[in-house]
Amino acid sequence: MRSCIDRLMAIPHLTATIVREEAEFITNRLETCRIEGLISNDAFLDAGVIQGALEMIANHLDMGVDSGEIRDLFDQQLSRAKRLEEKHNGLDSAVEIER
């Protein structure tokens, strides 16, 4: 999760489409990881908030929200992803294994 957010934050000209594609990737990977037993159901449910937040950020990009506010939203999600990784050790690597 953290790697996904880091990757998005590094893109100089971020678009809503790019963010939505990453949210879709996260959704699909979380479901696959849960089914394959790579993550717990609790980790799956907790991580869903990141996916939802990315959708919200994409909507903000569509509306032309200031880049500073977008950066703040990403910073919040990065902090959240770090906390999720602490709570569910291995979550980031499980999601990223398919990259």
Steps between C-alpha positions, in 0.01 A plus 500: 500500500778734597687425178190581296465839664873573469481417130204734447664781694808476277304561178554861392175541303251287686157450348177362638526211255839395638372514858189300410711235328713467813185477715371223272833318524483521881142375503587201283819417690333523840226263389752256354720519810202433726384202292852355485547545875788747462316752718237465767141609462573777751790626286275488193232706671745748653682553169176576318507853642811576294326388182201717583724797576672464163162514329426820694836647397422416136171687534685797645738496204201495263361807678830687467581517869826679578812283479595593858176354629551189287848463652350530850249227420778272378706575812204395714467175308871433523479532879198272502682244283797504738270433794329219308837341425588515871167341591504245216866422443562393140196672352703719264711214370191280452332769289817577305598139423329516158693807377 
